[in-house]
Amino acid sequence: MLSSAIFREYDIRGVADRDLPSEGVVSLGRAIGTYVRRRSGGNRVFVARDTRLSSPRLRDALVGGLIQAGCQVTDIGVAPTPVLYYAAYKQNPEG
């Protein structure tokens, strides 16, 4: 279970090993994927990560949950947030 304290207005922040266990991140991915599919009717989601050591684990867990929710995931790799936004915009994803 994830603490409500990690959810901010525009992002999710916490200490990786303490606040973001893999099981919780998988559940988060399922929730986000379900939201995207219901809200947009589409299933395409883009993800990126930073260079922290915990990022591959968090990415794998999130992507696993998104896939369980029926999403098609495009991982653009290590990239800052503006690059993720640009990639998503240029590819015209549904969600």
C-alpha positions as CSV (number, residue, x, y, z in Angstrom):
1,M,0.0,0.0,0.0
2,L,1.2,3.5,-0.8
3,S,1.0,6.4,1.6
4,S,-1.2,9.3,0.6
5,A,1.7,11.6,1.6
6,I,3.6,10.7,-1.7
7,F,0.9,12.2,-3.9
8,R,1.4,15.8,-4.9
9,E,-0.5,18.1,-7.2
10,Y,1.6,17.3,-10.3
11,D,3.7,14.3,-9.3
12,I,4.5,11.5,-6.9
13,R,7.5,11.9,-4.6
14,G,9.0,9.6,-2.0
15,V,12.1,7.7,-0.9
16,A,12.2,4.8,-3.3
17,D,12.8,1.9,-1.0
18,R,10.8,3.2,1.9
19,D,7.8,4.9,0.2
20,L,7.6,3.1,-3.2
21,P,7.7,-0.7,-2.8
22,S,7.5,-2.6,-6.1
23,E,4.1,-4.1,-5.3
24,G,2.6,-0.6,-4.6
25,V,4.1,0.8,-7.8
26,V,2.6,-2.1,-9.8
27,S,-0.8,-1.2,-8.3
28,L,-0.2,2.4,-9.1
29,G,0.5,1.4,-12.7
30,R,-2.7,-0.5,-12.9
31,A,-4.7,2.4,-11.5
32,I,-3.1,4.9,-13.9
33,G,-3.6,2.5,-16.8
34,T,-7.3,2.0,-15.9
35,Y,-7.7,5.8,-15.6
36,V,-6.1,6.4,-19.0
37,R,-8.3,3.8,-20.7
38,R,-11.5,5.0,-19.2
39,R,-10.8,8.7,-19.6
40,S,-9.4,8.7,-23.1
41,G,-10.6,5.5,-24.6
42,G,-7.1,4.9,-25.7
43,N,-4.3,2.8,-24.2
44,R,-1.0,4.3,-25.2
45,V,1.2,5.6,-22.4
46,F,4.8,7.0,-22.4
47,V,7.2,6.6,-19.6
48,A,10.7,7.9,-18.9
49,R,13.1,7.7,-15.9
50,D,16.0,9.5,-14.3
51,T,19.5,8.2,-13.5
52,R,18.8,7.2,-9.9
53,L,19.7,3.6,-9.0
54,S,16.1,2.9,-8.1
55,S,14.7,4.0,-11.5
56,P,14.9,0.7,-13.4
57,R,13.0,-1.1,-10.6
58,L,10.4,1.6,-10.4
59,R,10.0,1.7,-14.2
60,D,9.7,-2.1,-14.4
61,A,7.0,-2.1,-11.6
62,L,5.1,0.8,-13.2
63,V,5.2,-0.6,-16.7
64,G,4.1,-4.0,-15.4
65,G,1.0,-2.4,-13.8
66,L,0.3,-0.4,-17.0
67,I,0.5,-3.6,-19.1
68,Q,-1.8,-5.4,-16.7
69,A,-4.3,-2.6,-17.2
70,G,-4.2,-3.2,-21.0
71,C,-1.9,-0.3,-21.9
72,Q,0.6,-0.1,-24.7
73,V,3.8,1.4,-23.1
74,T,6.5,3.3,-24.9
75,D,9.6,3.6,-22.7
76,I,11.8,6.5,-23.9
77,G,14.5,5.7,-21.4
78,V,16.5,8.3,-19.4
79,A,15.0,11.7,-20.1
80,P,13.9,14.9,-18.3
81,T,10.2,15.6,-18.0
82,P,10.1,18.1,-20.8
83,V,11.5,15.5,-23.2
84,L,8.9,13.0,-22.1
85,Y,6.1,15.6,-22.8
86,Y,7.6,16.4,-26.2
87,A,7.9,12.7,-27.2
88,A,4.3,12.1,-26.1
89,Y,3.1,15.2,-28.0
90,K,5.0,14.2,-31.2
91,Q,3.7,10.7,-31.2
92,N,0.1,11.8,-30.5
93,P,-0.8,9.2,-27.8
94,E,-4.3,8.8,-26.7
95,G,-3.6,9.2,-23.0
